[in-house]
Amino acid sequence: MLLIDRYAYTNKLKDFNPMAKFIFAIGALFVSLGFNNLYINFIIFIMMVLLTTIVAGIPSKNYFKIYLVPLLFLFISILTIIISKANEDIFLWSFKIGKSYFGIKEESLTSSIVLIFRVLACLSSTFFIALTTPINYLIKIFKKLKFPPTIIELIILIYRFIFVFLKESKEIIFAQEMRFGYIGIKNTYRSIGLLMKCLFIRVLLKYEDMINSLDTKLYNGDFKIG
């Protein structure tokens, strides 16, 4: 089970009104997106972190681990914003390559800090709803809000195949490691190629099994969520 999914079913706010949590989190998300204000986004970020870690009881160590991947992309994006090029040294901090200067301007530094907290506010709002509300509750919310059935079906299928993909990849990687498939660069590249090939085939087979299972249960396009 994924860490996020496990906490969604075990946190202290699991049985709290899911619609209220959803509206609250989505409201905070839209405020973060709508107001490009450092202080508002900082308050939203801190509030969501406290609600998730203290009120919902999610361990703070594991909670902040979830931020690692999106923060890596944020870091790369910030570098492209914060570093500018000029023909003369007009920066707070700079270095010279050839005849050009590369550095950080005061306005780019300020806008980058605002962007960082805007992204953090959006992430914390998203993680709040993801870590405190099980997927079956979210599907019920989407149905109450009259989401298109196709969208709901896609969400369920994508959610299901995340676990299929992880399970199959784990089994294949374990088998490859038992055969020393990742010793040396040549073996590693070869194993990765075989991994992608096997994953593609096995996921397709799982998909066919699921289709056959749904057909035997007279599936009519509507997943019943209990």
C-alpha positions as CSV (number, residue, x, y, z in Angstrom):
1,M,0.0,0.0,0.0
2,L,1.3,3.5,-0.8
3,L,2.2,5.7,2.1
4,I,-0.3,8.3,1.2
5,D,-3.1,5.7,0.8
6,R,-2.2,4.0,4.1
7,Y,-2.5,7.3,6.0
8,A,-5.7,8.2,4.3
9,Y,-7.3,5.1,5.9
10,T,-5.7,5.5,9.4
11,N,-5.5,9.2,10.2
12,K,-7.6,10.8,13.0
13,L,-9.7,12.8,10.5
14,K,-10.6,9.8,8.3
15,D,-14.3,9.7,9.4
16,F,-14.7,13.5,9.6
17,N,-17.2,14.9,7.0
18,P,-15.4,14.3,3.7
19,M,-17.3,16.9,1.8
20,A,-16.3,19.6,4.4
21,K,-12.7,18.6,4.2
22,F,-12.8,18.6,0.4
23,I,-14.4,22.1,0.2
24,F,-12.0,23.4,2.8
25,A,-8.9,22.1,1.0
26,I,-10.1,23.1,-2.5
27,G,-11.0,26.5,-1.1
28,A,-7.5,26.9,0.3
29,L,-6.1,25.7,-3.0
30,F,-8.0,28.3,-5.0
31,V,-7.0,31.1,-2.6
32,S,-3.4,30.1,-3.0
33,L,-3.8,30.2,-6.8
34,G,-5.8,33.4,-6.9
35,F,-3.8,35.5,-4.5
36,N,-0.1,36.0,-5.3
37,N,0.6,37.1,-1.8
38,L,3.5,35.8,0.3
39,Y,1.7,36.2,3.7
40,I,-1.6,34.6,2.6
41,N,0.3,31.6,1.1
42,F,2.6,31.3,4.2
43,I,-0.5,31.2,6.5
44,I,-2.2,28.6,4.3
45,F,0.9,26.5,4.3
46,I,1.4,26.5,8.0
47,M,-2.3,25.9,8.7
48,M,-2.4,22.9,6.4
49,V,0.8,21.5,7.8
50,L,-0.5,21.8,11.4
51,L,-3.9,20.3,10.5
52,T,-2.3,17.4,8.7
53,T,0.5,16.5,11.2
54,I,-1.1,17.5,14.5
55,V,-4.8,17.3,14.1
56,A,-4.9,14.3,11.6
57,G,-1.9,12.7,13.3
58,I,0.3,12.1,10.3
59,P,4.0,11.7,11.4
60,S,5.8,14.8,10.4
61,K,8.9,12.9,9.3
62,N,6.9,10.9,6.7
63,Y,4.8,13.9,5.9
64,F,7.7,16.0,4.7
65,K,9.2,13.0,2.8
66,I,6.2,13.3,0.5
67,Y,7.4,16.8,-0.4
68,L,10.8,15.6,-1.7
69,V,9.8,14.8,-5.3
70,P,7.6,17.9,-6.0
71,L,10.3,20.1,-4.3
72,L,12.9,18.7,-6.6
73,F,10.9,19.9,-9.6
74,L,10.3,23.2,-7.8
75,F,14.0,23.7,-7.2
76,I,14.8,23.2,-10.9
77,S,12.0,25.6,-11.9
78,I,13.2,28.3,-9.4
79,L,16.7,28.1,-10.8
80,T,15.4,29.2,-14.3
81,I,13.6,32.2,-12.7
82,I,16.1,33.3,-10.1
83,I,19.2,33.3,-12.3
84,S,19.4,36.0,-14.9
85,K,22.0,37.1,-17.6
86,A,23.3,40.5,-18.3
87,N,26.3,42.2,-20.0
88,E,27.2,44.1,-16.8
89,D,27.3,43.2,-13.1
90,I,23.9,44.5,-11.8
91,F,23.2,41.5,-9.5
92,L,23.1,41.0,-5.7
93,W,25.3,38.0,-6.4
94,S,26.9,37.0,-9.7
95,F,29.6,35.0,-11.5
96,K,31.1,35.8,-14.9
97,I,31.3,33.5,-17.9
98,G,33.1,35.0,-20.8
99,K,31.8,38.5,-21.3
100,S,28.4,37.8,-19.7
101,Y,27.3,37.9,-16.0
102,F,25.0,35.4,-14.5
103,G,23.4,36.2,-11.1
104,I,20.5,36.9,-8.9
105,K,18.6,40.2,-9.0
106,E,16.6,41.6,-6.0
107,E,13.3,41.4,-7.9
108,S,13.9,37.8,-9.1
109,L,14.8,36.8,-5.6
110,T,11.5,38.3,-4.2
111,S,9.3,36.8,-6.9
112,S,11.0,33.4,-6.4
113,I,10.3,33.5,-2.6
114,V,6.6,34.3,-3.3
115,L,6.4,31.5,-5.9
116,I,7.9,29.0,-3.5
117,F,5.3,29.7,-0.8
118,R,2.6,29.7,-3.4
119,V,3.6,26.3,-4.5
120,L,4.0,25.1,-0.9
121,A,0.5,26.3,0.0
122,C,-1.0,24.5,-3.0
123,L,0.9,21.3,-2.2
124,S,-0.1,21.4,1.5
125,S,-3.7,21.8,0.5
126,T,-3.6,18.9,-1.9
127,F,-1.7,16.7,0.6
128,F,-4.3,17.5,3.3
129,I,-7.2,16.1,1.2
130,A,-5.0,13.2,-0.1
131,L,-3.8,12.2,3.4
132,T,-7.0,12.5,5.3
133,T,-9.7,11.2,2.9
134,P,-9.8,7.6,1.5
135,I,-10.3,7.2,-2.2
136,N,-13.8,5.7,-1.9
137,Y,-14.9,8.9,0.0
138,L,-13.5,11.1,-2.7
139,I,-15.4,9.1,-5.4
140,K,-18.6,9.7,-3.4
141,I,-17.9,13.4,-3.3
142,F,-17.2,13.5,-7.1
143,K,-20.6,11.7,-7.7
144,K,-22.4,14.2,-5.4
145,L,-20.8,17.1,-7.3
146,K,-22.0,15.5,-10.6
147,F,-18.6,14.9,-12.1
148,P,-18.8,13.2,-15.5
149,P,-19.0,9.4,-15.2
150,T,-16.1,9.1,-17.6
151,I,-13.8,11.2,-15.4
152,I,-14.8,9.2,-12.3
153,E,-14.2,5.9,-14.2
154,L,-10.7,7.2,-15.3
155,I,-9.8,8.2,-11.7
156,I,-10.8,4.7,-10.4
157,L,-8.9,2.9,-13.1
158,I,-5.8,5.0,-12.8
159,Y,-5.8,4.6,-9.0
160,R,-6.2,0.8,-9.4
161,F,-3.4,0.5,-11.9
162,I,-0.9,2.5,-9.8
163,F,-0.9,-0.4,-7.4
164,V,-0.8,-3.0,-10.2
165,F,2.2,-1.2,-11.8
166,L,4.0,-0.9,-8.4
167,K,3.4,-4.6,-7.5
168,E,4.5,-5.9,-10.9
169,S,7.6,-3.7,-11.0
170,K,8.6,-4.8,-7.5
171,E,8.3,-8.5,-8.4
172,I,10.3,-8.0,-11.6
173,I,13.1,-5.9,-9.9
174,F,13.4,-8.5,-7.1
175,A,13.8,-11.3,-9.6
176,Q,16.4,-9.3,-11.5
177,E,18.3,-8.5,-8.4
178,M,18.4,-12.2,-7.4
179,R,20.1,-12.8,-10.8
180,F,22.6,-9.9,-10.2
181,G,20.9,-7.9,-13.0
182,Y,22.0,-4.5,-11.6
183,I,25.7,-5.2,-11.2
184,G,27.6,-3.0,-13.6
185,I,26.4,-0.3,-16.0
186,K,25.9,-2.7,-18.9
187,N,23.8,-5.2,-16.9
188,T,21.8,-2.3,-15.4
189,Y,20.8,-0.8,-18.7
190,R,19.9,-4.3,-20.0
191,S,17.8,-5.0,-16.9
192,I,16.0,-1.7,-17.2
193,G,15.1,-2.4,-20.8
194,L,13.8,-5.9,-19.8
195,L,11.9,-4.3,-16.9
196,M,10.0,-1.9,-19.2
197,K,9.2,-4.6,-21.7
198,C,7.9,-7.0,-19.0
199,L,6.0,-4.3,-17.2
200,F,4.2,-3.3,-20.4
201,I,3.2,-6.9,-21.1
202,R,2.2,-7.8,-17.6
203,V,0.1,-4.6,-17.1
204,L,-1.7,-5.3,-20.3
205,L,-2.4,-8.9,-19.1
206,K,-3.8,-7.5,-15.8
207,Y,-5.9,-5.1,-17.8
208,E,-7.4,-7.9,-19.9
209,D,-8.1,-9.9,-16.7
210,M,-9.9,-6.9,-15.2
211,I,-12.0,-6.5,-18.3
212,N,-13.0,-10.1,-18.3
213,S,-13.8,-9.9,-14.6
214,L,-16.0,-6.8,-15.2
215,D,-17.8,-8.4,-18.1
216,T,-18.7,-11.5,-15.9
217,K,-20.2,-9.1,-13.3
218,L,-22.3,-7.3,-16.0
219,Y,-20.4,-4.0,-15.7
220,N,-22.5,-1.2,-17.2
221,G,-20.1,1.7,-16.8
222,D,-20.8,2.5,-13.2
223,F,-18.4,1.5,-10.4
224,K,-20.3,0.8,-7.2
225,I,-18.6,2.5,-4.3
226,G,-19.6,1.2,-0.9
